[in-house]
């Protein structure tokens, strides 16, 4: 009777939940059918499921998804049975690059200007060299002009500062990136501060960070790439942010604090957690959206996650894997296999946030080029 009344609309879902709490009136199979058909919200389905003493996994769309979802926008891979939907960072990054290429082609046609990106690399670190190579490949894909300045470990600070000054003065260059870390004898802060704000493609200058944090006034010329990538993932996956509880794990200047400010500017209620936070699992369990950027392999466990929550895993760590020819494999800050049984949507590692960082670097370069021509920037946040 409860099932029929729910299906016909004569019984509100909240009343069904109250009835279920008094006894096992609704078979679990019926709950599943109604939830999957959309007749029962994910939150009520979870409540009914819990009344039967079963593990709480969402049936279908999480309450964190905006409704209705725009066709062709969401980049959510179909989930395996009982698992979270995958937020496909590779597919979303490819879509961002296509948009950037189209905008770049328009700039060339209308203004005769090609966006230019310069990368300064010091030393022979394999990870840095690989990352720079990926940036160059992405820049070529969207038709940007790119310049490399490579130095060995013995480079002096004066040489680096002179190189940055040369790039600051080059009208073909619109964005300058100094790949970190630098050797110990180099003052990183001094080198980064020497980059002109109008060419600060990483978005870390004091002026850009200040503009990002202030309400109103002029927007920043560029935004920190990884935090901006997290926002782009949420928006292109049609995940509602406004009014949601967000927990950010980590308070670094590179990810944690900037992403907290960006999400707060989108009307989320944001809590930033860190190594001194008391009862970290309880804090995380409140969140509709979790951004994990704490740098500890698989720290976040399934019982930390609210059923149906969205999980953005920024971490890139390694763990032993004797079966892999490298002897290790990459993992995030989240225990993916277990958390994906509870979450509504989740980013994988690799293939989630990582590709977005480079895509947003290209978007920053495009916006700095537009700024040099007196054109308005392409905003990150969509109008609600």
HUHU-V455253 format. One record per residue. SS is DSSP state (H for helix, E for strand, - for the rest). OMEGA is omega in whole degrees, -180 to 180 (999 if undefined). D_LAST is the distance of its C-alpha to the last C-alpha in Angstrom with 2 decimals. Layout:
BEGIN
SS;OMEGA;D_LAST
SS;OMEGA;D_LAST
END
This chain:
BEGIN
-;178;40.34
H;-180;37.14
H;-178;35.96
H;-180;36.88
H;177;35.27
H;-177;31.98
H;-178;32.14
H;179;32.94
-;-179;30.25
-;179;32.90
-;178;32.32
-;-180;29.01
H;-179;28.10
H;178;28.47
H;178;32.03
H;180;32.78
H;178;31.91
H;178;34.27
H;-179;36.99
H;-178;36.65
H;180;37.23
H;-180;40.58
-;-176;41.86
-;-177;41.33
-;-175;40.69
-;178;38.29
-;-178;39.43
H;179;37.23
H;179;37.47
H;177;36.02
H;-179;33.05
H;-178;32.44
H;-179;32.77
H;-179;30.39
H;-178;27.71
H;179;28.05
H;-180;28.03
-;180;24.78
-;-176;26.75
-;-178;26.27
-;-179;23.20
H;-177;23.54
H;179;23.81
H;178;26.59
H;179;28.32
H;179;28.50
H;178;29.98
H;180;32.55
H;180;33.39
H;179;34.08
H;179;36.37
-;176;38.47
-;-179;38.79
-;177;37.12
-;-172;34.92
-;175;31.28
-;-176;29.50
-;174;26.43
-;178;27.24
-;-169;24.47
-;176;20.74
-;177;19.82
-;180;17.78
-;-179;15.48
E;175;14.31
-;178;11.21
-;-5;12.86
-;177;13.57
-;180;13.77
-;-179;13.76
-;176;17.41
-;-179;18.67
-;-175;15.72
-;179;16.57
-;-178;19.55
E;179;21.01
E;179;24.78
-;-177;26.45
-;167;27.81
-;-178;31.50
-;176;32.69
-;-180;31.47
-;178;29.50
-;172;25.91
E;178;23.99
E;172;24.30
E;-169;21.36
-;-179;23.22
H;179;22.85
H;-179;25.46
H;-179;23.78
H;178;20.35
H;178;22.24
H;178;24.19
H;177;21.15
H;180;19.89
H;177;23.46
H;178;23.62
H;-179;20.63
H;179;22.33
H;179;25.64
H;179;24.39
H;178;22.97
H;178;26.21
H;177;28.33
H;178;26.69
H;-180;27.50
H;-178;31.04
H;-174;31.53
H;-172;30.20
H;-180;31.39
-;-177;33.92
-;176;32.21
-;177;31.85
-;-178;29.64
E;-179;32.12
E;176;31.93
E;179;34.86
E;178;35.58
E;-178;38.31
E;179;39.94
E;175;42.77
-;-174;45.09
-;177;45.41
-;-178;43.03
H;-178;42.34
H;179;38.76
H;-180;37.89
H;179;39.71
H;-179;37.94
H;179;34.48
H;179;35.48
H;178;36.85
H;178;33.58
H;179;31.72
H;179;34.35
H;180;34.07
H;179;30.29
H;178;30.77
H;-179;33.46
H;-178;31.33
-;175;28.76
-;178;31.63
-;168;31.42
E;-178;34.55
E;-178;35.44
E;175;38.15
E;170;39.71
E;-176;41.75
E;-179;43.63
E;173;45.98
-;-173;48.20
-;-175;48.20
-;-179;50.78
-;178;48.62
-;177;48.89
H;180;46.10
H;179;47.48
H;179;47.11
H;179;43.48
H;179;42.69
H;179;44.57
H;179;42.60
H;178;39.26
H;178;40.64
H;180;41.75
H;175;38.31
H;-175;36.70
H;-176;39.03
-;-177;38.56
-;179;36.42
-;-177;35.92
-;-180;34.04
-;178;30.42
E;179;29.76
E;178;32.33
E;172;32.30
E;-177;35.14
-;179;35.40
-;2;36.02
-;173;38.20
-;177;40.88
-;-173;44.55
-;-177;45.58
-;179;47.54
-;176;44.45
-;-177;42.29
H;-177;38.81
H;-179;37.12
H;-180;39.33
H;-179;38.60
H;-180;34.82
H;180;34.91
-;178;36.98
-;179;34.13
-;-179;32.79
H;-179;29.22
H;179;28.50
H;-178;29.63
E;-172;28.25
-;177;26.70
-;178;26.38
-;-175;24.23
-;178;26.62
-;-179;28.21
H;-179;28.19
H;-180;26.42
H;178;23.51
H;179;23.22
H;179;23.50
H;179;20.77
H;-174;18.43
H;-177;19.38
-;174;19.28
-;-179;16.51
-;180;16.40
-;-178;19.06
-;177;19.48
-;176;17.48
-;177;19.83
-;178;21.60
-;-180;21.30
-;175;19.86
-;-166;22.06
H;-177;22.15
H;175;22.26
H;178;19.40
H;177;17.21
H;177;18.57
H;179;17.58
H;179;13.88
H;177;14.32
H;-179;16.16
H;-176;13.55
H;-178;10.77
H;173;13.47
-;178;14.80
-;178;11.68
E;-177;12.19
-;179;9.86
-;-177;10.08
-;178;8.64
-;-177;11.85
-;173;14.04
E;180;17.41
E;172;17.89
E;176;21.40
E;177;22.24
E;-178;25.91
-;-177;27.37
-;-179;27.08
-;176;28.19
-;-175;27.26
-;-177;26.48
-;-168;24.00
H;-176;23.79
H;178;22.99
H;-178;20.61
H;176;18.50
H;179;18.52
H;-179;17.27
H;-179;14.43
H;175;13.27
H;179;13.86
H;177;11.72
-;174;8.76
-;168;10.06
-;171;12.58
E;-167;16.13
E;171;18.22
E;177;21.99
E;179;24.00
E;-175;27.27
-;-174;30.34
-;-180;34.07
-;180;34.94
-;178;32.41
-;177;34.41
-;-178;34.05
H;180;31.48
H;-180;31.31
H;177;30.45
H;-177;27.58
H;-176;26.14
H;179;26.76
-;-165;24.18
-;167;21.27
-;178;18.67
E;178;18.12
E;173;21.13
E;-176;21.41
E;-178;25.17
-;-172;26.50
-;174;29.77
-;177;32.30
-;-172;34.43
-;173;35.20
-;179;33.97
-;-173;33.67
E;-176;30.95
-;-176;32.67
H;-177;31.69
H;172;32.53
H;-166;30.00
-;172;27.05
-;178;25.46
-;179;25.87
-;-179;22.82
-;176;21.14
E;-176;19.53
E;176;21.87
E;-175;21.33
E;-178;24.89
-;-173;25.34
-;171;29.07
-;-178;31.78
E;175;35.17
E;175;38.39
E;-178;40.62
E;177;44.15
-;-177;44.53
-;-179;48.22
-;179;47.53
-;-178;45.47
-;177;47.62
-;-178;45.81
-;179;46.63
E;171;43.04
E;-178;39.59
E;175;36.11
E;180;33.97
-;176;30.91
-;-176;30.57
E;174;29.95
-;-168;32.72
H;-175;31.06
H;-178;33.63
H;-178;33.48
H;-179;29.83
-;174;28.81
-;-175;30.77
-;-175;28.49
-;174;24.98
-;178;22.50
E;-174;21.56
E;174;23.19
E;176;23.75
-;171;27.42
-;-1;29.63
-;175;30.48
-;179;27.93
-;-177;24.68
H;-175;23.40
H;180;26.48
H;-179;25.80
H;-178;22.32
H;179;24.00
H;179;25.99
H;-179;23.21
H;172;21.15
H;178;24.45
H;179;24.68
H;175;21.18
H;179;22.24
H;178;25.45
H;-179;23.75
H;178;21.65
H;175;24.87
H;178;26.67
H;178;24.23
H;-179;24.67
H;179;28.45
-;-179;28.22
-;-180;26.24
-;179;23.15
-;178;19.52
-;172;18.17
-;-173;15.80
-;175;12.85
-;-174;12.27
-;177;8.74
-;175;6.21
-;-179;3.81
-;999;0.00
END
